[in-house]
Each structure stands twice: as C-alpha cells, then as structure tokens.
C-alpha cells in the first residue's frame, strides 16, 4: 500500500506556515486506480486508554466502562479521511433508542410529547444492536398486540403517588426516573439479556398527590443521521499530532523561565554537566497557546511547534450504548472499510467501461476512415 509522506505545519507566534489547500484530501498518490483507492485506507493504530480509570479495565464497574473515554492514534491519513471516520462514528454506527411510546395515563405537568422526547434521550444499553433489524416500513412497527422481538425492545413504566397516605412523613411529590423503566422480553429475546437504561437516576418527570404515569415504550434500531438520540457518542473529535522540539539549547534562567511560562507543563528541566537545561517532557499536552513563542527574540527561534497533518489523535466519549468504546470504533471501521471496498468496485467498473468505450470508439474511427468500396474494381466473372 502506498504511504503518505509526513506533512508538517509550522506554528509561529502570529501565523502558521505550510497549511495545505482546503481542497487537498492528502498528498498525491501515483499508480493504478485500484492502488490509489487502496492507499486511501489509512493505517489504524489503536492505543486505547480509559481516562481517570482507578483500576484496570477488567476490574472497573460496568457503568464506568460504559461512560468511559477512548483515545487512539490514526496514521498515514489526512484530515479529510479522519473527518470521514468521525462522521461515521457520530451518525452511522447503529444503536437502540426509544422511538415508540404509548401513554395510557399521564397526570403530571410534563406534556405527553415532552415525556416521549425525554424517554427517547435515555441511552439504552444494548451490546449487540446487529441482532436487531431496522424498521423499514409501517408493517415493522411493533404493536402492543403483536410485538416482534427482532425489531424492538419493550419497556413499561407505571408510577403513582396516592392522594392520601397514613404516613405523615410521606413526601408530597416524587420523581419519575429512568430506574422505573422495566424491560419486558418479547418473543425471541433472551430473558438474560438484561436490556436497561445506561444510567439510573435520569429525571423524566415529577408527580404530586393523586398523580401517576403509566406507559409502554419500544426502543428500535436507528442511526444518528436520523436523530441524535441514536448517536453512540456524546463527543467525537480529533487533533493533528503535535510535535514540540528545541532547535537550540536553552540553559540557566532562560530554561527555568520557559518551564514556568507553559501552563500545561510541556517543558521540564534536566541537569547536564552541572548546567540546567530545558527539555520537552510532554509534547502531547500542548494546546497551541503559544505563550512560549510570544516572548520577543527569546524562545521563538528555539521552540519549534509543528502539526503533522498525516497523523491524528482521536477522542471518543461514549454514551454507554455499547459496553466499551472499542466496539463503537470497531463498528465504524467496518462501515469505513465497506465504503472503501464499494468505492474500489465502482472505480474498477468505471475503468472497465472506459476501456470498452475506448475500444468501441477506435473501431468506429477506423470504419469511418476506411475508403469506400470501388464498384469499378469489382471483377465480373461473367
């Protein structure tokens, strides 16, 4: 597979050098069409890390894993290709979300439409949404009398606060939370699957004396392109890899001052031959605040900050639909690979049509250039 040369963008105190054109998807690639399409597929290097995890992943509680954050690197790519993967993660990875709500009773102050909307925004924990099918027609919509386990997950909610209570300490209001949703297995579903809202304690409504809510709702399969409630992430972003180097040796008081200037502790100090020398200890923490470059004629020529447009760092913050964010990235990569394979087939098909068309044009040109037959030269055997 063809590889892309590193493309560096140099950051200065008041400007940036080496910015590629906005319409450039990456460095030019040479070779056959199929090779060029293959080169578009980046080399993915995943280095997952769960932020703020106090224990190894295997020992972390289920709720913590479901709401964790994943960081991974992606090399041999371009900002355009990285943005395509980001959009796939946000809008095309399927999840399950509540989309059909049948309200039998609602005496609370929250309107039926608002209550259904709040239910839809509660993330539903389903590790394998591929086991379900998309609702593609009106016939697929689950009905209360004919539920279908391959299209939906059924939940019920029944909460009521009595008008009178013999307990003088009983509260006058209660909160309706996501904890009150009860999963009802449909035909064909494993009772041990344990489908439930990702987080407990999500406030849906409040009820007073004599009020109650009774409903049933169905979670169906969808993608974030249709509605954000089906998006598996709360945030998904990437940043081009940052490189911080020192082109000149900085020593003494200047080294100490450089360390103090950086608010994110990118620089450190080392003692070499009884001399204090500034070194780069954490280049990935740099956010391009440029404080180190704004010192006139002091560090601007010594500190070199660059961005590599062919290498990016992704951050994926999962909402918990999947058990861990690795599954989200894995599903997005599969969709990404399917797109690349489809593109390769289209390119090959187009190339074949062009070859056939060129051959046909050649034959037609030869026929047009050939001289017409001369009847006088014909031989009469009689």
ChimeraX attribute file (.defattr): number of C-alpha atoms within 10 A of each C-alpha:
attribute: neighborCount
match mode: 1-to-1
recipient: residues
	/A:1	12
	/A:2	15
	/A:3	14
	/A:4	18
	/A:5	13
	/A:6	15
	/A:7	18
	/A:8	20
	/A:9	19
	/A:10	16
	/A:11	19
	/A:12	19
	/A:13	15
	/A:14	8
	/A:15	7
	/A:16	11
	/A:17	11
	/A:18	12
	/A:19	13
	/A:20	14
	/A:21	8
	/A:22	7
	/A:23	7
	/A:24	11
	/A:25	14
	/A:26	20
	/A:27	15
	/A:28	9
	/A:29	15
	/A:30	10
	/A:31	10
	/A:32	9
	/A:33	14
	/A:34	14
	/A:35	14
	/A:36	16
	/A:37	20
	/A:38	16
	/A:39	20
	/A:40	20
	/A:41	18
	/A:42	20
	/A:43	15
	/A:44	14
	/A:45	11
	/A:46	16
	/A:47	11
	/A:48	14
	/A:49	13
	/A:50	18
	/A:51	11
	/A:52	8
	/A:53	14
	/A:54	9
	/A:55	10
	/A:56	8
	/A:57	14
	/A:58	8
	/A:59	10
	/A:60	12
	/A:61	10
	/A:62	14
	/A:63	15
	/A:64	15
	/A:65	20
	/A:66	20
	/A:67	22
	/A:68	20
	/A:69	24
	/A:70	21
	/A:71	19
	/A:72	18
	/A:73	19
	/A:74	21
	/A:75	22
	/A:76	22
	/A:77	25
	/A:78	24
	/A:79	19
	/A:80	15
	/A:81	18
	/A:82	23
	/A:83	13
	/A:84	12
	/A:85	20
	/A:86	21
	/A:87	17
	/A:88	20
	/A:89	27
	/A:90	24
	/A:91	20
	/A:92	22
	/A:93	26
	/A:94	24
	/A:95	27
	/A:96	31
	/A:97	29
	/A:98	26
	/A:99	19
	/A:100	19
	/A:101	21
	/A:102	15
	/A:103	17
	/A:104	10
	/A:105	14
	/A:106	18
	/A:107	16
	/A:108	17
	/A:109	12
	/A:110	14
	/A:111	12
	/A:112	16
	/A:113	11
	/A:114	12
	/A:115	17
	/A:116	20
	/A:117	16
	/A:118	17
	/A:119	25
	/A:120	23
	/A:121	16
	/A:122	23
	/A:123	25
	/A:124	24
	/A:125	23
	/A:126	22
	/A:127	17
	/A:128	14
	/A:129	18
	/A:130	13
	/A:131	11
	/A:132	16
	/A:133	15
	/A:134	18
	/A:135	16
	/A:136	9
	/A:137	7
	/A:138	7
	/A:139	8
	/A:140	15
	/A:141	18
	/A:142	22
	/A:143	12
	/A:144	12
	/A:145	6
	/A:146	10
	/A:147	18
	/A:148	18
	/A:149	18
	/A:150	19
	/A:151	21
	/A:152	28
	/A:153	27
	/A:154	24
	/A:155	21
	/A:156	17
	/A:157	18
	/A:158	15
	/A:159	19
	/A:160	17
	/A:161	19
	/A:162	12
	/A:163	10
	/A:164	11
	/A:165	12
	/A:166	6
	/A:167	7
	/A:168	7
	/A:169	7
	/A:170	11
	/A:171	11
	/A:172	14
	/A:173	13
	/A:174	17
	/A:175	16
	/A:176	21
	/A:177	17
	/A:178	22
	/A:179	16
	/A:180	18
	/A:181	21
	/A:182	16
	/A:183	20
	/A:184	16
	/A:185	19
	/A:186	17
	/A:187	12
	/A:188	9
	/A:189	14
	/A:190	11
	/A:191	12
	/A:192	7
	/A:193	11
	/A:194	12
	/A:195	19
	/A:196	20
	/A:197	24
	/A:198	22
	/A:199	17
	/A:200	14
	/A:201	12
	/A:202	18
	/A:203	14
	/A:204	19
	/A:205	18
	/A:206	17
	/A:207	21
	/A:208	18
	/A:209	16
	/A:210	14
	/A:211	19
	/A:212	19
	/A:213	19
	/A:214	15
	/A:215	17
	/A:216	19
	/A:217	24
	/A:218	25
	/A:219	22
	/A:220	24
	/A:221	22
	/A:222	25
	/A:223	22
	/A:224	20
	/A:225	16
	/A:226	11
	/A:227	13
	/A:228	17
	/A:229	24
	/A:230	29
	/A:231	26
	/A:232	29
	/A:233	24
	/A:234	14
	/A:235	15
	/A:236	18
	/A:237	17
	/A:238	19
	/A:239	17
	/A:240	22
	/A:241	20
	/A:242	21
	/A:243	18
	/A:244	20
	/A:245	14
	/A:246	15
	/A:247	11
	/A:248	12
	/A:249	11
	/A:250	20
	/A:251	19
	/A:252	13
	/A:253	12
	/A:254	15
	/A:255	21
	/A:256	17
	/A:257	13
	/A:258	25
	/A:259	20
	/A:260	15
	/A:261	17
	/A:262	16
	/A:263	14
	/A:264	15
	/A:265	16
	/A:266	20
	/A:267	23
	/A:268	17
	/A:269	19
	/A:270	13
	/A:271	11
	/A:272	9
	/A:273	7
	/A:274	7
	/A:275	11
	/A:276	17
	/A:277	19
	/A:278	24
	/A:279	20
	/A:280	16
	/A:281	13
	/A:282	14
	/A:283	17
	/A:284	13
	/A:285	13
	/A:286	18
	/A:287	12
	/A:288	15
	/A:289	12
	/A:290	18
	/A:291	14
	/A:292	25
	/A:293	23
	/A:294	14
	/A:295	13
	/A:296	10
	/A:297	9
	/A:298	14
	/A:299	20
	/A:300	17
	/A:301	13
	/A:302	16
	/A:303	22
	/A:304	18
	/A:305	22
	/A:306	22
	/A:307	22
	/A:308	19
	/A:309	24
	/A:310	23
	/A:311	25
	/A:312	23
	/A:313	19
	/A:314	20
	/A:315	18
	/A:316	24
	/A:317	19
	/A:318	24
	/A:319	24
	/A:320	27
	/A:321	30
	/A:322	25
	/A:323	22
	/A:324	23
	/A:325	26
	/A:326	18
	/A:327	15
	/A:328	22
	/A:329	20
	/A:330	13
	/A:331	18
	/A:332	22
	/A:333	17
	/A:334	12
	/A:335	17
	/A:336	19
	/A:337	14
	/A:338	12
	/A:339	13
	/A:340	17
	/A:341	15
	/A:342	12
	/A:343	15
	/A:344	18
	/A:345	14
	/A:346	12
	/A:347	15
	/A:348	15
	/A:349	12
	/A:350	12
	/A:351	14
	/A:352	12
	/A:353	12
	/A:354	12
	/A:355	12
	/A:356	12
	/A:357	12
	/A:358	12
	/A:359	12
	/A:360	11
	/A:361	12
	/A:362	12
	/A:363	12
	/A:364	11
	/A:365	11
	/A:366	10
	/A:367	11
	/A:368	10
	/A:369	9
	/A:370	8
	/A:371	8
	/A:372	8
	/A:373	8
	/A:374	7
	/A:375	7
	/A:376	7
	/A:377	7
	/A:378	8
	/A:379	7
	/A:380	6
	/A:381	4
	/A:382	3
